[in-house]
């Protein structure tokens, strides 16, 4: 692992946004304060907001040339919005962070320090998570332990989408074609040199969480089915187990009939039929999840569509409507000499 002698030439901060009008001004203020002395840009991805977030982003882009607003045609989901921001980012280092300020922008310089030490991926690891119920934290921790055991990939506990990635790691993740995006797993799967930086997670500044229970379950299923075939193997094991029980039960039933200890009872039969039927339906559901993902991949539809991109207050419509990357002529600003090693 080779250390880097200086700060990144350009640091891109990617923030997906869905109805974040209440936190946007404070987010920008704290980013300005935290990244003073760095050459940086903010790629704010509007994921189909229904409040004043798009208008505020356009106004912010007109006031601050470092801010680029990427407006998607509708809400494509958190992971797709993150991917759109990574596609638009120009920096040789990219930081992804949520807009709700539970993850502090003030931690970004510490992430950069680990990057300078030679790490290509730097994960922000949550310590105490104020305001979140214990059952939710227990369930999330158990899921990541299970996912790491089943996939053989190192998933750091208590990590989210707040991380720093070197440009080559970003390009590898962007090149992955899957539609069911699970960026936490995709970045860990790359195997690049990584480090962790711990912090205390604050309560959400304003608004509501974008990951209620329903979306968390969907997200967990995406993670399991995208990185592990173990659920399919478990379905097979269940089939073999109950088939073996059936074969063992046949001679026992014959012996019971011959010896006269057989007692007829409909309740036992009903219970067994219902139980085995449930196992079969569960197995079919697991197979269906994988088939559904194969179907989505085969359709090859775009992961997201861009309505327009706002740079310096000017609207640009991508000709393909598939990517927010623009040919911008403005040069990359030079970093503060005081920050150089």
VOFI-944081 format. One record per residue (C-alpha): x, y, z; residue in one letter; chain; residue number from 0. Coordinates in steps of 0.1 Angstrom, whole numbers, plus 5000, padded with zeros to 4 digits. Layout:
REM VOFI-944081
+------+-------+------+------+-----+-----+
! east ! north !   up ! type ! mol ! seq !
+------+-------+------+------+-----+-----+
!    X !     Y !    Z !    A !   A ! NUM !
...
+------+-------+------+------+-----+-----+
***
This chain:
REM VOFI-944081
+------+-------+------+------+-----+-----+
! east ! north !   up ! type ! mol ! seq !
+------+-------+------+------+-----+-----+
! 5000 !  5000 ! 5000 !    X !   A !   0 !
! 5016 !  5033 ! 4988 !    X !   A !   1 !
! 5009 !  5065 ! 5006 !    X !   A !   2 !
! 4999 !  5096 ! 4988 !    X !   A !   3 !
! 5019 !  5128 ! 4993 !    X !   A !   4 !
! 4991 !  5154 ! 4990 !    X !   A !   5 !
! 4954 !  5160 ! 4991 !    X !   A !   6 !
! 4932 !  5151 ! 4961 !    X !   A !   7 !
! 4933 !  5175 ! 4932 !    X !   A !   8 !
! 4895 !  5175 ! 4932 !    X !   A !   9 !
! 4872 !  5160 ! 4958 !    X !   A !  10 !
! 4837 !  5152 ! 4947 !    X !   A !  11 !
! 4809 !  5150 ! 4973 !    X !   A !  12 !
! 4779 !  5130 ! 4960 !    X !   A !  13 !
! 4746 !  5135 ! 4979 !    X !   A !  14 !
! 4713 !  5119 ! 4969 !    X !   A !  15 !
! 4683 !  5140 ! 4978 !    X !   A !  16 !
! 4646 !  5132 ! 4982 !    X !   A !  17 !
! 4625 !  5160 ! 4997 !    X !   A !  18 !
! 4654 !  5176 ! 5017 !    X !   A !  19 !
! 4644 !  5213 ! 5014 !    X !   A !  20 !
! 4648 !  5217 ! 5052 !    X !   A !  21 !
! 4684 !  5204 ! 5054 !    X !   A !  22 !
! 4699 !  5216 ! 5021 !    X !   A !  23 !
! 4710 !  5251 ! 5033 !    X !   A !  24 !
! 4726 !  5237 ! 5065 !    X !   A !  25 !
! 4743 !  5208 ! 5045 !    X !   A !  26 !
! 4759 !  5233 ! 5021 !    X !   A !  27 !
! 4771 !  5255 ! 5049 !    X !   A !  28 !
! 4787 !  5227 ! 5068 !    X !   A !  29 !
! 4803 !  5213 ! 5037 !    X !   A !  30 !
! 4818 !  5247 ! 5030 !    X !   A !  31 !
! 4832 !  5249 ! 5065 !    X !   A !  32 !
! 4845 !  5213 ! 5066 !    X !   A !  33 !
! 4862 !  5214 ! 5031 !    X !   A !  34 !
! 4878 !  5248 ! 5034 !    X !   A !  35 !
! 4912 !  5246 ! 5017 !    X !   A !  36 !
! 4902 !  5217 ! 4995 !    X !   A !  37 !
! 4893 !  5219 ! 4958 !    X !   A !  38 !
! 4858 !  5203 ! 4959 !    X !   A !  39 !
! 4825 !  5200 ! 4941 !    X !   A !  40 !
! 4791 !  5190 ! 4952 !    X !   A !  41 !
! 4770 !  5166 ! 4930 !    X !   A !  42 !
! 4735 !  5168 ! 4944 !    X !   A !  43 !
! 4711 !  5143 ! 4928 !    X !   A !  44 !
! 4675 !  5152 ! 4930 !    X !   A !  45 !
! 4657 !  5118 ! 4931 !    X !   A !  46 !
! 4623 !  5130 ! 4921 !    X !   A !  47 !
! 4616 !  5153 ! 4951 !    X !   A !  48 !
! 4581 !  5167 ! 4954 !    X !   A !  49 !
! 4590 !  5197 ! 4976 !    X !   A !  50 !
! 4611 !  5227 ! 4969 !    X !   A !  51 !
! 4644 !  5208 ! 4968 !    X !   A !  52 !
! 4648 !  5210 ! 4930 !    X !   A !  53 !
! 4643 !  5248 ! 4930 !    X !   A !  54 !
! 4667 !  5253 ! 4959 !    X !   A !  55 !
! 4694 !  5232 ! 4942 !    X !   A !  56 !
! 4691 !  5253 ! 4910 !    X !   A !  57 !
! 4694 !  5285 ! 4931 !    X !   A !  58 !
! 4724 !  5271 ! 4950 !    X !   A !  59 !
! 4741 !  5261 ! 4917 !    X !   A !  60 !
! 4737 !  5296 ! 4904 !    X !   A !  61 !
! 4753 !  5311 ! 4935 !    X !   A !  62 !
! 4781 !  5285 ! 4940 !    X !   A !  63 !
! 4798 !  5272 ! 4908 !    X !   A !  64 !
! 4810 !  5242 ! 4928 !    X !   A !  65 !
! 4775 !  5228 ! 4930 !    X !   A !  66 !
! 4760 !  5207 ! 4902 !    X !   A !  67 !
! 4724 !  5196 ! 4904 !    X !   A !  68 !
! 4714 !  5164 ! 4887 !    X !   A !  69 !
! 4676 !  5161 ! 4883 !    X !   A !  70 !
! 4663 !  5126 ! 4876 !    X !   A !  71 !
! 4630 !  5121 ! 4858 !    X !   A !  72 !
! 4614 !  5105 ! 4888 !    X !   A !  73 !
! 4624 !  5087 ! 4920 !    X !   A !  74 !
! 4646 !  5058 ! 4910 !    X !   A !  75 !
! 4657 !  5049 ! 4945 !    X !   A !  76 !
! 4686 !  5058 ! 4968 !    X !   A !  77 !
! 4711 !  5034 ! 4953 !    X !   A !  78 !
! 4703 !  5046 ! 4917 !    X !   A !  79 !
! 4706 !  5082 ! 4928 !    X !   A !  80 !
! 4740 !  5075 ! 4943 !    X !   A !  81 !
! 4751 !  5058 ! 4911 !    X !   A !  82 !
! 4740 !  5088 ! 4891 !    X !   A !  83 !
! 4761 !  5111 ! 4913 !    X !   A !  84 !
! 4791 !  5089 ! 4909 !    X !   A !  85 !
! 4787 !  5089 ! 4872 !    X !   A !  86 !
! 4787 !  5128 ! 4872 !    X !   A !  87 !
! 4816 !  5132 ! 4897 !    X !   A !  88 !
! 4848 !  5144 ! 4882 !    X !   A !  89 !
! 4870 !  5141 ! 4913 !    X !   A !  90 !
! 4899 !  5118 ! 4917 !    X !   A !  91 !
! 4884 !  5111 ! 4952 !    X !   A !  92 !
! 4846 !  5107 ! 4956 !    X !   A !  93 !
! 4828 !  5109 ! 4989 !    X !   A !  94 !
! 4792 !  5097 ! 4992 !    X !   A !  95 !
! 4770 !  5110 ! 5020 !    X !   A !  96 !
! 4733 !  5113 ! 5028 !    X !   A !  97 !
! 4717 !  5147 ! 5030 !    X !   A !  98 !
! 4701 !  5143 ! 5065 !    X !   A !  99 !
! 4733 !  5153 ! 5084 !    X !   A ! 100 !
! 4732 !  5122 ! 5105 !    X !   A ! 101 !
! 4766 !  5116 ! 5089 !    X !   A ! 102 !
! 4788 !  5147 ! 5097 !    X !   A ! 103 !
! 4805 !  5164 ! 5068 !    X !   A ! 104 !
! 4832 !  5174 ! 5093 !    X !   A ! 105 !
! 4845 !  5138 ! 5091 !    X !   A ! 106 !
! 4855 !  5141 ! 5055 !    X !   A ! 107 !
! 4890 !  5155 ! 5061 !    X !   A ! 108 !
! 4896 !  5124 ! 5084 !    X !   A ! 109 !
! 4886 !  5102 ! 5055 !    X !   A ! 110 !
! 4910 !  5120 ! 5032 !    X !   A ! 111 !
! 4938 !  5114 ! 5057 !    X !   A ! 112 !
! 4932 !  5077 ! 5054 !    X !   A ! 113 !
! 4932 !  5080 ! 5016 !    X !   A ! 114 !
! 4965 !  5098 ! 5018 !    X !   A ! 115 !
! 4978 !  5069 ! 5038 !    X !   A ! 116 !
! 4972 !  5047 ! 5008 !    X !   A ! 117 !
! 4937 !  5033 ! 5012 !    X !   A ! 118 !
! 4914 !  5033 ! 4982 !    X !   A ! 119 !
! 4882 !  5029 ! 5002 !    X !   A ! 120 !
! 4876 !  5046 ! 5035 !    X !   A ! 121 !
! 4845 !  5036 ! 5054 !    X !   A ! 122 !
! 4828 !  5058 ! 5080 !    X !   A ! 123 !
! 4818 !  5034 ! 5108 !    X !   A ! 124 !
! 4790 !  5044 ! 5131 !    X !   A ! 125 !
! 4795 !  5043 ! 5168 !    X !   A ! 126 !
! 4766 !  5053 ! 5190 !    X !   A ! 127 !
! 4735 !  5059 ! 5168 !    X !   A ! 128 !
! 4714 !  5084 ! 5187 !    X !   A ! 129 !
! 4676 !  5082 ! 5183 !    X !   A ! 130 !
! 4674 !  5047 ! 5166 !    X !   A ! 131 !
! 4656 !  5019 ! 5185 !    X !   A ! 132 !
! 4676 !  4990 ! 5198 !    X !   A ! 133 !
! 4656 !  4964 ! 5179 !    X !   A ! 134 !
! 4664 !  4981 ! 5146 !    X !   A ! 135 !
! 4702 !  4982 ! 5154 !    X !   A ! 136 !
! 4702 !  4946 ! 5165 !    X !   A ! 137 !
! 4684 !  4935 ! 5133 !    X !   A ! 138 !
! 4708 !  4955 ! 5111 !    X !   A ! 139 !
! 4739 !  4942 ! 5129 !    X !   A ! 140 !
! 4726 !  4906 ! 5126 !    X !   A ! 141 !
! 4720 !  4910 ! 5089 !    X !   A ! 142 !
! 4755 !  4922 ! 5082 !    X !   A ! 143 !
! 4771 !  4894 ! 5102 !    X !   A ! 144 !
! 4749 !  4869 ! 5082 !    X !   A ! 145 !
! 4758 !  4886 ! 5049 !    X !   A ! 146 !
! 4795 !  4885 ! 5056 !    X !   A ! 147 !
! 4794 !  4848 ! 5066 !    X !   A ! 148 !
! 4775 !  4838 ! 5035 !    X !   A ! 149 !
! 4794 !  4858 ! 5010 !    X !   A ! 150 !
! 4829 !  4856 ! 5024 !    X !   A ! 151 !
! 4833 !  4894 ! 5019 !    X !   A ! 152 !
! 4843 !  4917 ! 5048 !    X !   A ! 153 !
! 4813 !  4939 ! 5056 !    X !   A ! 154 !
! 4823 !  4963 ! 5083 !    X !   A ! 155 !
! 4796 !  4964 ! 5110 !    X !   A ! 156 !
! 4776 !  4997 ! 5114 !    X !   A ! 157 !
! 4786 !  5011 ! 5080 !    X !   A ! 158 !
! 4763 !  5028 ! 5056 !    X !   A ! 159 !
! 4768 !  5047 ! 5024 !    X !   A ! 160 !
! 4791 !  5073 ! 5039 !    X !   A ! 161 !
! 4825 !  5065 ! 5025 !    X !   A ! 162 !
! 4854 !  5078 ! 5004 !    X !   A ! 163 !
! 4865 !  5061 ! 4973 !    X !   A ! 164 !
! 4896 !  5066 ! 4951 !    X !   A ! 165 !
! 4889 !  5072 ! 4914 !    X !   A ! 166 !
! 4899 !  5037 ! 4903 !    X !   A ! 167 !
! 4875 !  5021 ! 4929 !    X !   A ! 168 !
! 4847 !  5044 ! 4917 !    X !   A ! 169 !
! 4854 !  5034 ! 4880 !    X !   A ! 170 !
! 4853 !  4997 ! 4890 !    X !   A ! 171 !
! 4820 !  5001 ! 4908 !    X !   A ! 172 !
! 4805 !  5021 ! 4879 !    X !   A ! 173 !
! 4815 !  4994 ! 4855 !    X !   A ! 174 !
! 4794 !  4968 ! 4873 !    X !   A ! 175 !
! 4763 !  4962 ! 4852 !    X !   A ! 176 !
! 4738 !  4950 ! 4877 !    X !   A ! 177 !
! 4705 !  4968 ! 4882 !    X !   A ! 178 !
! 4698 !  4957 ! 4917 !    X !   A ! 179 !
! 4724 !  4980 ! 4932 !    X !   A ! 180 !
! 4738 !  4973 ! 4966 !    X !   A ! 181 !
! 4767 !  4997 ! 4967 !    X !   A ! 182 !
! 4779 !  4988 ! 5002 !    X !   A ! 183 !
! 4785 !  4952 ! 4990 !    X !   A ! 184 !
! 4798 !  4962 ! 4956 !    X !   A ! 185 !
! 4825 !  4984 ! 4971 !    X !   A ! 186 !
! 4835 !  4958 ! 4996 !    X !   A ! 187 !
! 4836 !  4931 ! 4969 !    X !   A ! 188 !
! 4863 !  4950 ! 4949 !    X !   A ! 189 !
! 4889 !  4941 ! 4975 !    X !   A ! 190 !
! 4907 !  4974 ! 4973 !    X !   A ! 191 !
! 4928 !  4985 ! 5003 !    X !   A ! 192 !
! 4903 !  4999 ! 5029 !    X !   A ! 193 !
! 4903 !  5015 ! 5063 !    X !   A ! 194 !
! 4876 !  5026 ! 5088 !    X !   A ! 195 !
! 4870 !  5059 ! 5106 !    X !   A ! 196 !
! 4847 !  5058 ! 5136 !    X !   A ! 197 !
! 4822 !  5086 ! 5144 !    X !   A ! 198 !
! 4791 !  5092 ! 5164 !    X !   A ! 199 !
! 4759 !  5094 ! 5143 !    X !   A ! 200 !
! 4736 !  5122 ! 5151 !    X !   A ! 201 !
! 4698 !  5123 ! 5149 !    X !   A ! 202 !
! 4683 !  5134 ! 5116 !    X !   A ! 203 !
! 4683 !  5172 ! 5114 !    X !   A ! 204 !
! 4648 !  5174 ! 5098 !    X !   A ! 205 !
! 4624 !  5155 ! 5077 !    X !   A ! 206 !
! 4617 !  5118 ! 5077 !    X !   A ! 207 !
! 4638 !  5087 ! 5071 !    X !   A ! 208 !
! 4639 !  5074 ! 5036 !    X !   A ! 209 !
! 4644 !  5038 ! 5048 !    X !   A ! 210 !
! 4613 !  5026 ! 5066 !    X !   A ! 211 !
! 4609 !  4990 ! 5075 !    X !   A ! 212 !
! 4595 !  4980 ! 5042 !    X !   A ! 213 !
! 4625 !  4995 ! 5023 !    X !   A ! 214 !
! 4650 !  4981 ! 5047 !    X !   A ! 215 !
! 4636 !  4946 ! 5041 !    X !   A ! 216 !
! 4637 !  4951 ! 5004 !    X !   A ! 217 !
! 4673 !  4964 ! 5007 !    X !   A ! 218 !
! 4683 !  4934 ! 5027 !    X !   A ! 219 !
! 4668 !  4910 ! 5001 !    X !   A ! 220 !
! 4688 !  4929 ! 4974 !    X !   A ! 221 !
! 4720 !  4925 ! 4994 !    X !   A ! 222 !
! 4715 !  4888 ! 5000 !    X !   A ! 223 !
! 4704 !  4878 ! 4965 !    X !   A ! 224 !
! 4730 !  4900 ! 4948 !    X !   A ! 225 !
! 4760 !  4886 ! 4966 !    X !   A ! 226 !
! 4751 !  4851 ! 4978 !    X !   A ! 227 !
! 4736 !  4818 ! 4965 !    X !   A ! 228 !
! 4733 !  4805 ! 5000 !    X !   A ! 229 !
! 4694 !  4810 ! 5001 !    X !   A ! 230 !
! 4691 !  4787 ! 4971 !    X !   A ! 231 !
! 4713 !  4761 ! 4988 !    X !   A ! 232 !
! 4692 !  4764 ! 5019 !    X !   A ! 233 !
! 4661 !  4757 ! 4998 !    X !   A ! 234 !
! 4678 !  4726 ! 4984 !    X !   A ! 235 !
! 4688 !  4714 ! 5019 !    X !   A ! 236 !
! 4652 !  4718 ! 5031 !    X !   A ! 237 !
! 4640 !  4697 ! 5002 !    X !   A ! 238 !
! 4665 !  4669 ! 5009 !    X !   A ! 239 !
! 4657 !  4670 ! 5047 !    X !   A ! 240 !
! 4620 !  4666 ! 5043 !    X !   A ! 241 !
! 4624 !  4640 ! 5015 !    X !   A ! 242 !
! 4645 !  4620 ! 5039 !    X !   A ! 243 !
! 4619 !  4623 ! 5066 !    X !   A ! 244 !
! 4592 !  4611 ! 5042 !    X !   A ! 245 !
! 4613 !  4580 ! 5032 !    X !   A ! 246 !
! 4619 !  4572 ! 5069 !    X !   A ! 247 !
! 4583 !  4577 ! 5077 !    X !   A ! 248 !
! 4571 !  4551 ! 5052 !    X !   A ! 249 !
! 4585 !  4519 ! 5069 !    X !   A ! 250 !
! 4575 !  4533 ! 5103 !    X !   A ! 251 !
! 4539 !  4537 ! 5091 !    X !   A ! 252 !
! 4539 !  4501 ! 5078 !    X !   A ! 253 !
! 4553 !  4487 ! 5111 !    X !   A ! 254 !
! 4528 !  4507 ! 5130 !    X !   A ! 255 !
! 4499 !  4493 ! 5109 !    X !   A ! 256 !
! 4512 !  4457 ! 5112 !    X !   A ! 257 !
! 4517 !  4458 ! 5150 !    X !   A ! 258 !
! 4484 !  4475 ! 5156 !    X !   A ! 259 !
! 4497 !  4506 ! 5172 !    X !   A ! 260 !
! 4486 !  4528 ! 5143 !    X !   A ! 261 !
! 4462 !  4555 ! 5155 !    X !   A ! 262 !
! 4444 !  4573 ! 5127 !    X !   A ! 263 !
! 4443 !  4611 ! 5131 !    X !   A ! 264 !
! 4435 !  4638 ! 5106 !    X !   A ! 265 !
! 4451 !  4666 ! 5127 !    X !   A ! 266 !
! 4486 !  4652 ! 5122 !    X !   A ! 267 !
! 4481 !  4649 ! 5085 !    X !   A ! 268 !
! 4468 !  4685 ! 5082 !    X !   A ! 269 !
! 4497 !  4699 ! 5102 !    X !   A ! 270 !
! 4522 !  4681 ! 5081 !    X !   A ! 271 !
! 4506 !  4691 ! 5048 !    X !   A ! 272 !
! 4504 !  4727 ! 5058 !    X !   A ! 273 !
! 4540 !  4727 ! 5070 !    X !   A ! 274 !
! 4554 !  4711 ! 5039 !    X !   A ! 275 !
! 4533 !  4733 ! 5017 !    X !   A ! 276 !
! 4547 !  4763 ! 5035 !    X !   A ! 277 !
! 4583 !  4751 ! 5030 !    X !   A ! 278 !
! 4575 !  4746 ! 4993 !    X !   A ! 279 !
! 4561 !  4780 ! 4989 !    X !   A ! 280 !
! 4591 !  4795 ! 5007 !    X !   A ! 281 !
! 4614 !  4777 ! 4984 !    X !   A ! 282 !
! 4595 !  4789 ! 4953 !    X !   A ! 283 !
! 4597 !  4824 ! 4967 !    X !   A ! 284 !
! 4635 !  4822 ! 4970 !    X !   A ! 285 !
! 4638 !  4809 ! 4935 !    X !   A ! 286 !
! 4614 !  4836 ! 4923 !    X !   A ! 287 !
! 4636 !  4863 ! 4938 !    X !   A ! 288 !
! 4666 !  4851 ! 4918 !    X !   A ! 289 !
! 4645 !  4847 ! 4886 !    X !   A ! 290 !
! 4631 !  4882 ! 4890 !    X !   A ! 291 !
! 4666 !  4896 ! 4892 !    X !   A ! 292 !
! 4677 !  4876 ! 4861 !    X !   A ! 293 !
! 4646 !  4890 ! 4843 !    X !   A ! 294 !
! 4655 !  4926 ! 4853 !    X !   A ! 295 !
! 4691 !  4921 ! 4841 !    X !   A ! 296 !
! 4681 !  4906 ! 4808 !    X !   A ! 297 !
! 4658 !  4936 ! 4800 !    X !   A ! 298 !
! 4689 !  4959 ! 4802 !    X !   A ! 299 !
! 4668 !  4990 ! 4810 !    X !   A ! 300 !
! 4688 !  5020 ! 4822 !    X !   A ! 301 !
! 4694 !  5023 ! 4860 !    X !   A ! 302 !
! 4680 !  5059 ! 4860 !    X !   A ! 303 !
! 4670 !  5086 ! 4836 !    X !   A ! 304 !
! 4682 !  5122 ! 4838 !    X !   A ! 305 !
! 4658 !  5151 ! 4832 !    X !   A ! 306 !
! 4685 !  5178 ! 4832 !    X !   A ! 307 !
! 4717 !  5189 ! 4848 !    X !   A ! 308 !
! 4722 !  5224 ! 4863 !    X !   A ! 309 !
! 4757 !  5239 ! 4863 !    X !   A ! 310 !
! 4762 !  5275 ! 4874 !    X !   A ! 311 !
! 4725 !  5279 ! 4872 !    X !   A ! 312 !
! 4723 !  5269 ! 4836 !    X !   A ! 313 !
! 4702 !  5239 ! 4826 !    X !   A ! 314 !
! 4717 !  5212 ! 4803 !    X !   A ! 315 !
! 4698 !  5183 ! 4789 !    X !   A ! 316 !
! 4719 !  5152 ! 4782 !    X !   A ! 317 !
! 4714 !  5141 ! 4746 !    X !   A ! 318 !
! 4710 !  5104 ! 4756 !    X !   A ! 319 !
! 4690 !  5111 ! 4788 !    X !   A ! 320 !
! 4710 !  5083 ! 4803 !    X !   A ! 321 !
! 4740 !  5099 ! 4819 !    X !   A ! 322 !
! 4746 !  5132 ! 4837 !    X !   A ! 323 !
! 4782 !  5134 ! 4827 !    X !   A ! 324 !
! 4788 !  5168 ! 4809 !    X !   A ! 325 !
! 4818 !  5181 ! 4789 !    X !   A ! 326 !
! 4825 !  5210 ! 4812 !    X !   A ! 327 !
! 4853 !  5233 ! 4802 !    X !   A ! 328 !
! 4859 !  5249 ! 4836 !    X !   A ! 329 !
! 4893 !  5238 ! 4848 !    X !   A ! 330 !
! 4898 !  5219 ! 4880 !    X !   A ! 331 !
! 4907 !  5245 ! 4908 !    X !   A ! 332 !
! 4941 !  5241 ! 4923 !    X !   A ! 333 !
! 4942 !  5229 ! 4959 !    X !   A ! 334 !
! 4953 !  5252 ! 4987 !    X !   A ! 335 !
! 4991 !  5250 ! 4990 !    X !   A ! 336 !
! 4988 !  5250 ! 5028 !    X !   A ! 337 !
! 4970 !  5216 ! 5025 !    X !   A ! 338 !
! 4999 !  5199 ! 5006 !    X !   A ! 339 !
! 5022 !  5176 ! 5023 !    X !   A ! 340 !
+------+-------+------+------+-----+-----+
***
